Structure formats: structure tokens, C-alpha cells
Amino acid sequence: MKSIIEFPKVSLGVFPTPIQKLENISRLLGTNIYIKRDDLSGLGLGGNKVRKLEFLMAQAKAEGAEIVFTTGGAQSNHAMLTAAAAGKLGMTPILLLKNRGVTECRGNLLLEKLMGTDVRFIDTDDYADIYEEMDRIGNESGKPYFKIPLGGSNALGTLGYVSCAEEIRDSGIRFDHIVCAEGSGGTMAGLTLGAKLFLTGTHVTGMMVDREPFEEITVRLMREAADLLEADLEISAADFDLLDMCGPGYAVPSEEGNAAIKLLASREGIFLDPVYTGKAFAGLLKMDSENKFTPEMNVLFIHTGGAGGLFAVH
Ligand SMILES: *Cc1c(COP(=O)(O)O)cnc(C)c1O
């Protein structure tokens, strides 16, 4: 098997991110709840996409790209962070965003305006149309270009969260459960693959915040990332658990999610976001209410960021 350090990476963030114990929430739930602060990952307003982009932008650079394309919803944290990373590395980002979500100049769209990012809205429901449009614009420009998929979730991006699992192992704390939000799948797939490789006995649960076939998506990304690593593993949906926390829809706040945001804000001084981490933490509270955690367990919540959304989605 290859080691992750054999894969080229550009430095964009600050790692390892801290792991903190949520003392007040732990007391409240009667178990040990920790948080991994990937919201403090050190680029833009932080977030999980920074780990993926360190690998993806290295590939863009190696291919000599001058333009970097990506896509997502109107308030995509991934698109905003891709623009930030491209600017930092001297490449030109072009974002082709779907109309879905808040399209006013707030939240991540405001941050993109501050960066002077070329943002274009594409009126389609199909990402295949968007990737085609990237090729059309790229070819027309006559410049070398690189396409980053939705959420940075391909095999290479997934390695970002395999390496996060290595970081968790190196913290020296043994976790019974890891909980994260699942939107495009790379974070969950990387953590689950990383747990299989480096964290024996740690169970990973993904909190689904969209309506996609996440079981298939997660298994596929795990297998593709394992292939990159030349890791010989049996991978199946039995490796992880999923919980539907989407509520009224993707990027539509849920009551449980909003309650979780207020709980962490008031008790711990930590801000979750309405699209991903609020709903994911609500999932952790649901697991607790179903007695999934015992007093001696250690549970790790991955704070995947999303601060921009707090100022756009209510
Ligand atoms: C993208 C994102 C997620 C979901 O991660 P995936 O790897 O796309 O599943 C979770 N939280 C935040 C804040 C995000 O921006």
C-alpha cells in the first residue's frame, strides 16, 4: 500500500486542526463529546474542502492549469474555497453555480465578490450540462484548464479525509464513534476508509443532508480512493452507518438543525451552519437520545465548517 505522503499536495491550510472536548455538551449528554475543528482549517472561513483542495490543486498545478473550474449550489462552501485556493496559487477560478439556494449577494457569494471571482449561474438541474459548459468555456479561452467536481469529491479529494483519520489516530485519543455531515460524499468516504486503515474499533456515521444514493456514493468513493492507495481491502456498505437528517430539503434549514446550532453557540461558543453541520450535530443528538452512547465512550464530531452559510441561509 502507498502512503498518503507520496501524493503531491499544496499547502493551503493549517494542520493538524485542534480536537477539543465539548465539556458542557458532554455533561448534558452524559458521555464524552469531542469536536475536530476543521472549521479552523485556515483558508477562507475554514472548512472541510481545504483538505481536499490541497490534493486537487496540486494536480491542477502539475497539469499547468491557468483556469480552475468548479460547481455547486449558489452558496457552495466548496466553490468559495476553490476560488480562494486558486487565487492564492495564481490561477483564475471560474465558478459555474446552480441556481439552487440563496442567490442574493450574501454569504459565500459576498465572499466571492470580495475576491473578484468570476461567478456564473447556470440554469440546469443536471451537473453533466455544467461540466460540458466548463469544457466549452475552457476550450474557447485557449488556456490550460482543470475541472474540480462537485464538492471536490473524487478519489483524490477523498484522500484529504483519509489523512484526517491519520491525524485523529495521532491525537492519541481512541474514539468509539466519528460523526460527520455527508453532502457530496468525499468526507464520509475518506473518514470511513481512513478508520478502516488507521482507527480499529471506530465506527463512522454519516449524517445525510441531501437526498442522494449515499450508500452507493460512499462505497464507490471508498473503493476508488483505496485503489489510488493500492490498499487491498474488502469495502462495503457494512463499513459505515448513515442517518437521514435532510429534513425539509438540501440547504433548507430544519428545526432540529437550528436547535443544535443554538445549543453549541450558547454552551460552547462554537458556530455550526444551517446546511451541513447543524443538521449533522442534530443527528449526533438523535443518536444520543437513542442510547447509542455510553458514559465511558468517546465520540468525535467533525466540524466541517460552513460559516458563510450562516450569513445567507436562515
Ligand atoms: C461540503 C460540506 C460538507 C459535506 O462534505 P462532503 O465531502 O461534500 O460530503 C459538510 N459540511 C460543510 C460545511 C461543507 O461545506
The ligand as a Gaussian input file, in Angstrom:
#p B3LYP/6-31G(d) Opt

LIG

0 1
 C      -19.227000      20.265000       1.602000
 C      -19.534000      20.335000       3.041000
 C      -19.884000      19.175000       3.763000
 C      -20.076000      17.833000       3.135000
 O      -18.875000      17.229000       2.781000
 P      -18.848000      16.231000       1.535000
 O      -17.472000      15.773000       1.458000
 O      -19.276000      17.060000       0.347000
 O      -19.838000      15.163000       1.787000
 C      -20.097000      19.289000       5.122000
 N      -20.006000      20.478000       5.741000
 C      -19.705000      21.610000       5.075000
 C      -19.687000      22.877000       5.824000
 C      -19.458000      21.575000       3.700000
 O      -19.171000      22.705000       3.048000

